[in-house]
Amino acid sequence: MYVPHSSLAPIALFVYNRPWHVKQTLESLEKNYLSDQSILYIFADGAKSTADQDSLTRIAEVRKIIREKQWCKEVHIIESEKNKGLANSIISGVSQLISEFGKVIVLEDDMLTSPFFLQFMNEALDFYANEEKVASVHAYIFDMEDLPSTFFLKDPGCWGWATWARGWKLFEHDGEKLMKEIQEKKLIERFNYEDSYPYFLMLEKQVKGKNDSWAIRWYASLFLKNKLTLYPYQSLVYNIGNDASGTHATGEENYFEVKVAQKAIPIKEIPIEAEGMVYQKMVKFFQTHFPKPSLRRRLKNKILSWVK
């Protein structure tokens, strides 16, 4: 499908103080089909402390790299003097572009993209532009066999994604409100992929101020509204940030490694419903690669579902 330049979504890239990661991300984006027709907005966050000379140096290097080349047809750089933090930076940047363009493609500074990433995202945004049930598009998927070419899940993801104004308006800032609604509707186990991954615990920690995740609130927001996200059968993004360099990184995690698609993934007419077979594959993947939640945690989830 040909996507005319006038309809291409703007790209939002969020950077901070990781020069090597930023350069890899930009170089892979530049190699994308449609990059020479796209508008790129780079949101560069500021330092947390003027006393942290190492961070200040790395921030300066990042800001030099983003100006090295004309990475896309147009590049607009928005620099913050103060540190907003990843969550606030993404929320404000996405909101800004959504208000102006009505849609956006979002990347962070540790995402290597397939040469066909922009093509897939733009074609999906165009194809499902008027489909209310579909709220977002996600480019990352674990390496799993026998997946449909494209499919839907009730999970918007956060590693290379896109949305429209109708999807972003559903974003709920209040994590406590989201947590209570999941609890009251007895959806904790489903939210956790049959208790195979601790997403609800992540939301609890966000509410308690132990993390500042926008992504867990984005997932919970769309999950509770029963909205769908389109996925490709093979990942169009590879995250190079699982090396303890990122804001929420915990160290190198090999199970997130994927073979990035080296051919275009076409957007085709498919049933607009969550793919149960893929959901079960995700559950099995989590069960295989991640520690099983403790009995105490599983009992707590059960109790939270029983008690309003």
ABEGO torsion letter per residue (X at the ends): XBBBAAABBBBBBBBBABAAAAAAAAAAAAABBGAAABBBBBBBBBBABAABAAAAAAAAAAAAAAAABBABABBBBBBBABBAEAAAAAAAAAAAAAAAAGBBBBBBAABBBBAAAAAAAAAAAAAAAABAABABBBABBBBBBGBBABBBBBBAEABGBBBBAAAAAABBABAAAAAAAAAAAGAAAAAAGGGABBAAAAAAAAAAGABABAAAAAAAAAAAAGBBBBBBABBABBBAABAGABAABAEBBAAABBBBBABBBBBBBBBBBBBAAAAAAAAAAAAAABBBBBAAAAAAAAAAAABX
